[in-house]
Amino acid sequence: MVGKVEERALSYCFLPHFNTLVKGKLFNGIAWSVIFGQEFFCNAVYLHYAKASVIKDRLPKIVENIKNQGIKELVCLHDECYGTFTSLAPAYGIDIPFKPIHYYEYLYDRLKELKDLIKPLNIKAAYQRNCSARLCPDTDHYLDDIFGLLGVERVKRKYDRESALCCAEIIRMAKGPALADDVQKRNIDDMVKFGAEYCVFNCPACWDSLAHKVVKQGIKPIHMIDLCKLAIGEEQALRLPELVAEV
C-alpha cells in the first residue's frame, strides 16, 4: 500500500496501528506520503527467531522497492525498520540509497516548530523500551529531548535504558507463559515502585502486550506520538476503553 508518495515519506512497516496514530498537526505535510505492507516490510522480526539469513536475503528487494518510489528520506515509525537500514544493512554490505530518519528525531524537530502550542504535562512516566531498540541505541537521547520539551519526567527505575525488559511476547511464544508473565510482572512492578503515572510506548507490539496490564496497576498507557499530541492539545489515538472517561 502506498499513499501519495513524495521524496520524504513515512514507513508504517507492517504495523497498521500507525494509520490511526499518524494524524493531526504533527504530521501536516507528510501524512499522505506513506508506504506500508509486505513489499516494504524490513523483516527484522526474524532476528527474534534466529533467522537473520531471511533478512539478508530479502533486504535488497525491500530497499529496491523503496527506492523505486522515488523516496529520498524515509521516516521510520518503528525501531526495527530504522535499525535494519542503519545497522543491519551496513553489516550485510547493503547500500541504502535513501536517508533513514527515526521518528523520534522527526517528532523532536516538529515539536520545536510547534513549541508555542505545547503546554507542559508535568507528569512522571516510565518508558517501555522495546527489544529492537538495541539496533539503534543512538536514538534514545531524542526521547529525553522530547520529554524535556513536553514537561515529562522519565522516572529513574531499574528496568530502563540498557537494563530494559522487553514486552516478553516473543518469550511467551518461545518459552511459555511462566517466564513471560514473570518478566512482565517485574517490569510493571518496577514502574509502580518508582512512581510512574504513565507508561510511554514506542512499539505497537509492546502496547498490545502490556497496555491493559499497566492499567490494572493504576498506570495510564500512552504511545509516544499520542504523548506529543496530548501536549499540543490534540486527541489521543490508542486509548483503552477503560481510560476514555478519565483522560
N, C-alpha and C positions, 0 to 999 in steps of 0.2 A: 504494500500500500504506500502510495506517495501522495503528498499534498502538492501545492504549487511550489515546487522546489526551486530555491534560488541558490546563490553561491554560498550563503550561510544558511544552514539547516539544523533542525533538531532531530536527534535519533531517539526513537522510542524503544529501540532494540526489539525485543519480542514481548514487551510488557504493556498490555492495554490500559493499565491504570493511568498512564500519562495522558491519555486522551481526555481524562477528566481533570487532571491537575493543571494542564497547560492552558490556562485561561487568564484573562484579566490584564492589568497594566504591566505586570512583569514580563509578559510575552508579546506586547504590542510590537508589530513589525516583523515578527518571526513565527508566530503561532501557526500559520498556514504552511510554512516551509518545513515539511515533515517527511521522514522515512520511517517505515515500520514493517516488520514481518520477517519471514524466514530468509528472504533474499539479502537482508541487511543484518541478520542476527549474528552477533560476534562469536557465538558458540563457546564462550569462556566457561559456561556451566559444566563442560566436560572435564574441567580441572577437578571438580568435586568427585568425579568417578575415576580419576587416574587414567584418563584417556586424552592426554594432551595431543596425541597424534591426530585426533579428529579435528582439533582446532587448526593445527598446522596444515592439514590437507585442505580444509575449507576456506581458510582465511584469504588466500589470494583471490578467489572468486568473489568473496564478500567485498573486498577492497575495490575490485574492478566494478562491481555493481554500484558502489557508492560513487566512484569516480565518474561513471557513465551518466550520473545525474547532473554533472557539472558543479558538484559541491567543492568549494574551496576551504570552508570552515565548517566543522561538524561539532555541534554542541551535544555532548553525550549526557543523557539523563540517567545513566546507570554506570556505576563504577566498573562493571565488567567490560562494557564497551570501551570506555576510556582506557582502562588498564590493558585491554587487548591491543589497542592501537599504539600505546605509548610504552608498553613493557614487553608484551609477548611478541608482537610483530618484529621489533628490533632483535629480539633474541633468536627469532627464526630467520633473520636476514631478509624480511619482507619490507619493502619500502612503502610508506604511506604517503600518497600524493595529495593529501589534504591535511589541514591543521585540526587535530582533535582538541576540543575545549571542554573541560569538565564543567558541568552545570553550576557547581559552586562558584567558580570564577565568573561565569555569566551572571549569576544572581547577585554576586557582590558588586559587580560593575553596574548592573541595572538598579540596585538599591541606592547606590551613590547618586545616580541620576534622579531618583525619586525621593531623595532624602527629606524634602520638605513635607512629604506625606507620612513619614514614619513617626509613630507615637510609641515611645519605649514601652516594652511589655512588662519589664520589671518582674521577671519570673525566673525560677530555678528549673533547669532542665537537665535530664540525663540524655546522653546521645547513644543511640543504638548503632554502633559502628559495624557495618556488615562485613562478612568474611572476605569479599572481593576487594575491600579497601587495602588489603595487603599488596595489591598490584599497583596502587597509586597513593602511597603514604604522603607524598608531597602535597596532596590537595587538602590535607587536614587543617592547615593553617587558615584556609578560606572559611572553614566552619567557625573558627574562633573569631575571624574578622567579621563575619556576618552576625554572629551572636553579639559582638560588640556594638554593631550598628543598631541592633534591634533591642538592646537592653535585656539580654538573656544571660544569666549566669550558668555556665557549664559546671555542674557540680563535680567536685574532685572526688571520684569514687574509685574503688578497687578495679572494677572491670571496665576500664576505658582506655583509649589510646592503644598503646602496644599490648596492653593486657586485656583487651576487649574480648567478650564472649559473643559468639555468633548466635543467630536465632535458633540453631540446633535442629532445623528440619532435615538437613542432609544427614545429620547424626541419627535422627529418628528413622530414616529410611535404611540407613546402613547398619545401625547397631541396635535399633529397637527403642521403645518408648522410655524405658527406665533411665538411661543415660541422658536422653534428650530432655526429659522432664527435670532432671537434676540440674542440667546446665541452665535451663530457662529459669528455674526457681532461684538459683544462686544469682543470676543476672538481675532479675526483678527485685529480689530482696535487697540487693546492693543499691538499686535505685531508691528504694524506700528508706533504707538506712541513712542515706546521705541527703535526704530531704528534697528529692526531685518532685516538682509539681507536674511537669510534663516529661514525656519521653519523645524525643525527636527522632524520627525515622528518615533514613536515606533510601533504603531499598524497599520496594513494594512487597517483595517476598518476606522480608522481616516483618513488615506491617501485618501481612496475612497470618503470620505465625504468632505474633506477640501482642498485637493491639488489644484484643479482648482480654488478655491475661493481665496487662498492666492496668486496665480499667478496674479489674477486680481488686487491685491493691491501692485504688484511690488515685492513680496517676492518669493524666489525660494524654492519649497518644496523638501525635500530630506529625505529618510529613514535613520535611524541610521547606518545600515550596509553600505549603499551607501556613507554616510559621511566618514566612515572609509576607504572605497575603494578610495574615492577621495583623501584622504591624502597620500595614498601609490601609487598613480598614476594609479589606475585601473578605468575601465568604470563603470558608474552607471547603475543600472538595471531598477528602476522605474522612467522613465523620461517621462514627458508630452510632446506631440508633439511640443507645442509652445516654449519649452525650449531647444530642441535639438540643435538648431542653436546657442544658447547663451553659453551653458556650455561646 
